[in-house]
Amino acid sequence: MKEMDFRHFGGVFGVYERTAPLTTGGAGLADRNFTIPNDPSFSYQTASGTKGFTAAAVLALIAEGKAGLDDCVKRILAESHEPQKYGKLEWLDEMVTFRSLLSHTSGVPDYYDEDLTDSFEDVLNGTPCYHYEKPEQFFPLTEKAWKKQEKSYSFRDVFKYSNGGFVLLAAAAEAVSGEPFGEYVTRHVFRPYGMNRSGFFRFDEQPPDGIVRAAAYQGNGKSNIYAVPVIGGGDGGAYTNPADMARFWNALDPEINPQSPAAGLVEEAWTPRQKAEENFYGLGFWISGKNPRIVFLEGFDPGVQFFSFYNRDTKRSLTICLNDENMNCDEVFEQYFPMIQG
């Protein structure tokens, strides 16, 4: 691991060409209780970067022929082997599909709208974060946000970022596959892609053997274990590291793996569709407004910043995992982003 002297950075980073490391580094602490330094081999929270894993899992499901991009999600949930756990779903429109959810154009409201709040605790309104373990446990929050709308599905067909939409994707993936969402992603994304340090790990349980899970620290110095759900889901919270992200991009790239059953779907997911401020969005992935050959994921949670960029031309990735809210990624980004441009 390369020594760093970034006084304003707390976390790890890695630049890879395909799966070969070009440079890696870290600064700050992974655990303040035991003064353990950050290390790129540890596993870090990804916040909304998880949406890329959700997209990859859903595309795998579709590539297997178990569902279609334009299938009605409400019907899938209603016809599942456990429809009672989803409730009546009166708030869910028949026009909501996998495609519209992946592109944030479904109109499904965001239960955690960062334009309105920056506190997950406020959204929970007194409910402990350990209550939120399964996709359907977020449905009441999404329904509540739906009821607050002046006009139902007022954002349909336009880009409106929605964590609630990706919770629905996780529920639909469970309903179709018959597997808990985290297990499905592990079996269809993490394991086949060689992402051995990635997964959905509960805060209140010891991680699997071989996994060192880095803590994340908020601006007040406290860890974020009471600020986000106890375990990640379709919209965020999985763990990974720079090496695993290099494997992720390499395994997904349809130009490297044209024989993959999901290659055509990934190409569609990486095609700019919706304008989102200075960038574009495809199906579960951001696409650079300056260079549409660069796809990326990003996530922000209390104590967490996550970025992973992939240049389809150079086959290089840059992943940054920050775990200290009092720090920033500016110096790392400025020094290493040019490397992926070739």
C-alpha positions in Angstrom: 0.0 0.0 0.0 1.4 3.4 -1.0 2.0 5.9 1.8 -0.1 9.0 1.7 0.2 12.4 3.2 -3.3 13.7 2.7 -4.1 15.7 5.8 -7.7 16.3 4.8 -8.6 12.7 3.7 -9.9 9.8 5.9 -10.5 6.6 4.0 -9.0 4.5 1.2 -8.7 4.7 -2.6 -7.5 2.6 -5.5 -6.8 3.1 -9.2 -7.0 -0.1 -11.2 -6.6 -1.1 -14.9 -9.1 -3.8 -15.3 -8.3 -5.8 -12.1 -4.6 -4.8 -11.8 -3.8 -2.2 -9.2 -1.9 0.9 -10.4 -1.9 2.7 -7.0 -3.8 2.3 -3.7 -3.7 4.2 -0.4 -5.4 5.1 2.8 -5.3 7.6 5.6 -7.1 8.0 8.9 -8.6 5.3 11.1 -10.9 2.4 10.4 -11.5 1.9 14.1 -10.9 4.7 16.7 -11.4 2.4 19.7 -8.4 0.3 18.7 -6.5 2.8 16.6 -6.6 0.7 13.5 -5.5 2.5 10.3 -7.6 2.5 7.2 -6.5 -0.1 4.7 -7.8 -0.7 1.1 -8.3 -4.4 1.9 -10.9 -3.6 4.5 -14.6 -3.3 3.6 -16.3 0.1 3.5 -19.9 1.4 3.4 -21.1 2.5 0.0 -24.3 4.3 0.9 -26.2 4.8 -2.4 -23.3 3.3 -4.4 -25.2 0.1 -3.6 -27.7 1.0 -6.3 -25.2 -0.2 -8.9 -25.2 -3.7 -7.2 -29.0 -3.6 -7.2 -29.1 -2.8 -10.8 -26.6 -5.6 -11.7 -28.6 -8.1 -9.7 -31.9 -7.0 -11.4 -30.2 -7.2 -14.8 -29.0 -10.7 -14.0 -32.6 -11.7 -13.1 -33.8 -10.3 -16.4 -31.0 -12.0 -18.3 -32.1 -15.3 -16.8 -35.6 -14.7 -18.3 -37.3 -14.6 -14.9 -38.6 -11.1 -15.5 -38.7 -8.3 -18.1 -37.6 -4.7 -17.9 -41.1 -3.6 -18.6 -42.9 -6.0 -16.2 -45.4 -4.5 -13.8 -43.8 -4.5 -10.3 -47.1 -4.2 -8.5 -48.4 -7.4 -10.2 -45.1 -9.2 -9.4 -45.5 -8.4 -5.7 -49.2 -9.2 -5.7 -48.7 -12.6 -7.3 -45.7 -13.6 -5.2 -45.8 -16.6 -2.8 -46.0 -14.1 0.1 -48.2 -11.2 -1.1 -49.5 -10.5 2.4 -46.2 -9.1 3.6 -46.4 -6.3 1.1 -49.8 -5.0 2.2 -52.6 -3.8 -0.2 -50.2 -1.7 -2.2 -52.9 0.9 -3.0 -50.2 3.5 -3.3 -48.3 1.6 -6.0 -49.3 2.4 -9.6 -49.7 -0.3 -12.3 -47.4 1.6 -14.6 -44.3 1.2 -12.3 -41.9 -1.2 -14.0 -38.3 -2.4 -13.5 -37.2 0.0 -16.2 -38.8 3.1 -14.7 -37.5 2.2 -11.2 -34.0 1.7 -12.4 -34.0 5.0 -14.3 -35.7 7.0 -11.4 -38.6 7.9 -13.7 -41.3 5.8 -12.0 -42.7 8.7 -10.0 -42.4 6.5 -6.8 -41.6 9.1 -4.1 -38.3 9.0 -2.2 -39.0 8.1 1.5 -35.7 9.8 2.3 -35.7 12.9 0.2 -32.4 14.7 0.8 -33.9 17.9 -0.6 -36.1 17.9 2.5 -33.9 16.4 5.2 -30.4 15.2 5.9 -31.4 13.0 8.9 -32.4 9.4 8.6 -33.5 9.6 12.2 -36.0 12.3 11.4 -37.5 10.1 8.6 -37.8 7.2 11.1 -39.7 9.4 13.5 -38.7 7.4 16.6 -38.6 3.9 15.1 -35.2 2.2 15.9 -32.9 1.7 12.9 -32.7 -2.0 13.7 -36.3 -2.3 12.7 -35.4 -1.8 9.0 -34.0 -5.1 7.8 -36.2 -6.1 4.8 -37.5 -4.2 1.8 -41.2 -4.3 2.8 -40.4 -2.6 6.1 -39.7 0.6 4.2 -43.0 0.5 2.3 -44.9 2.5 5.0 -42.3 5.2 4.7 -42.7 5.3 0.9 -46.5 5.3 1.3 -46.3 8.2 3.7 -44.2 10.1 1.2 -46.8 9.2 -1.5 -49.7 10.6 0.5 -47.8 13.9 1.0 -47.8 14.5 -2.8 -50.2 17.0 -4.1 -50.5 14.9 -7.2 -49.7 11.2 -7.2 -46.8 10.3 -9.5 -46.2 13.9 -10.4 -42.6 13.0 -11.3 -43.4 10.1 -13.7 -41.3 10.1 -16.8 -38.9 12.6 -15.5 -35.7 12.0 -13.5 -36.4 12.2 -9.8 -34.0 10.3 -7.5 -35.9 7.8 -5.3 -34.5 5.6 -2.6 -38.1 4.3 -2.3 -37.9 3.1 -5.9 -34.8 1.0 -5.3 -36.4 -0.5 -2.2 -39.2 -1.7 -4.5 -36.6 -3.2 -6.8 -35.2 -5.2 -4.0 -38.7 -6.4 -3.0 -39.4 -7.4 -6.6 -36.1 -9.2 -6.9 -37.0 -11.2 -3.8 -40.5 -12.0 -5.1 -39.2 -13.3 -8.4 -36.1 -15.1 -7.2 -37.6 -16.5 -3.9 -34.4 -15.4 -2.1 -33.7 -12.7 0.4 -32.3 -9.7 -1.5 -28.8 -9.6 0.1 -28.4 -13.3 -0.6 -29.5 -12.9 -4.2 -27.0 -10.1 -4.8 -24.2 -12.2 -3.1 -25.0 -15.2 -5.2 -25.5 -13.4 -8.6 -23.1 -10.5 -8.3 -20.5 -10.6 -5.5 -19.5 -14.2 -5.7 -19.4 -14.7 -9.5 -17.6 -11.4 -9.9 -14.9 -12.4 -7.3 -16.0 -9.6 -4.9 -15.0 -11.5 -1.8 -14.8 -8.5 0.5 -18.3 -7.2 -0.5 -21.6 -7.9 1.1 -24.5 -6.8 3.3 -23.2 -6.9 6.8 -25.4 -6.1 9.9 -24.0 -3.6 12.3 -24.9 -5.9 15.3 -23.3 -9.1 14.0 -19.7 -10.1 13.4 -18.9 -10.0 9.7 -17.9 -13.2 7.8 -14.4 -14.7 8.3 -11.8 -12.7 6.4 -13.8 -9.4 6.4 -12.5 -6.4 8.3 -15.4 -3.9 8.4 -14.3 -0.3 8.8 -16.4 2.0 10.9 -17.8 5.3 9.6 -17.6 8.5 11.8 -20.0 11.4 11.7 -19.0 15.1 12.1 -19.8 14.8 15.8 -17.2 12.1 16.2 -19.8 9.3 16.7 -20.0 6.2 14.5 -23.1 6.1 12.2 -24.5 2.8 13.6 -27.7 4.6 14.8 -27.9 6.9 11.8 -28.7 4.4 9.1 -30.5 1.0 8.8 -29.0 -1.9 10.7 -28.3 -3.6 7.4 -28.1 -2.4 3.8 -30.7 -3.0 1.1 -31.7 -2.2 -2.4 -31.1 1.5 -2.0 -27.9 1.6 0.0 -25.6 0.3 2.7 -23.6 -2.6 1.2 -19.9 -2.8 1.9 -17.1 -3.1 -0.7 -13.5 -1.9 -1.3 -11.5 -0.6 -4.3 -10.2 -4.0 -5.5 -13.7 -5.5 -5.5 -15.0 -2.5 -7.4 -12.4 -3.0 -10.1 -13.7 -6.6 -10.4 -17.2 -5.3 -10.5 -16.6 -3.0 -13.4 -14.5 -5.6 -15.2 -17.2 -8.3 -14.9 -19.9 -5.9 -16.1 -18.2 -4.3 -19.0 -20.1 -5.6 -22.1 -17.0 -4.9 -24.3 -14.8 -7.2 -22.2 -17.6 -9.8 -21.8 -19.7 -9.7 -25.0 -20.7 -13.3 -24.4 -22.4 -12.5 -21.1 -26.2 -13.1 -21.1 -26.5 -9.6 -19.5 -24.1 -7.8 -21.9 -26.9 -6.2 -23.9 -28.7 -5.1 -20.8 -25.6 -3.6 -19.3 -25.0 -1.7 -22.5 -28.5 -0.3 -22.2 -27.9 0.5 -18.5 -24.7 2.4 -19.4 -26.4 4.5 -22.1 -27.3 8.1 -21.2 -31.0 8.5 -20.9 -32.0 11.1 -18.3 -30.3 14.4 -17.8 -29.5 14.9 -14.1 -27.9 18.3 -13.5 -24.4 18.2 -15.1 -24.5 14.4 -15.6 -26.7 11.7 -17.1 -28.4 8.6 -15.7 -28.9 5.2 -17.3 -30.4 2.2 -15.5 -28.9 2.2 -12.1 -25.8 4.0 -13.1 -24.6 7.6 -13.5 -22.9 8.6 -16.7 -20.5 11.6 -16.9 -21.9 14.6 -18.7 -18.3 15.5 -19.8 -17.4 12.0 -21.1 -20.3 9.5 -21.6 -17.7 6.7 -21.7 -17.2 7.2 -18.0 -19.9 5.5 -15.8 -19.9 5.9 -12.1 -21.6 5.3 -8.8 -21.7 7.6 -5.7 -23.2 7.5 -2.3 -23.5 9.8 0.8 -24.6 8.8 4.3 -23.7 10.1 7.7 -19.9 9.5 7.9 -19.8 8.0 4.4 -18.8 9.2 1.0 -18.3 6.7 -1.8 -17.3 7.2 -5.4 -16.4 4.7 -8.1 -15.6 5.8 -11.7 -15.0 3.5 -14.6 -13.6 4.6 -18.0 -14.8 2.2 -20.7 -12.0 3.3 -23.0 -9.0 2.9 -20.7 -10.6 0.1 -18.7 -9.4 2.0 -15.6 -11.4 2.6 -12.4 -11.0 4.9 -9.4 -12.8 4.1 -6.2 -12.8 6.3 -3.1 -14.2 5.2 0.2 -14.3 8.0 2.8 -15.3 7.0 6.4 -14.8 10.3 8.3 -17.3 13.1 7.8 -14.8 15.7 9.0 -12.6 14.9 6.0 -13.1 15.2 2.2 -12.1 13.5 -1.0 -10.9 16.5 -2.9 -7.1 15.9 -2.8 -7.5 12.2 -3.7 -9.9 13.0 -6.5 -7.7 15.8 -8.0 -4.6 13.7 -7.9 -5.9 10.3 -9.1 -8.9 11.0 -11.3 -6.6 12.0 -14.3 -5.1 8.5 -14.1 -8.3 6.8 -15.3 -8.5 9.1 -18.3 -5.3 7.7 -19.7 
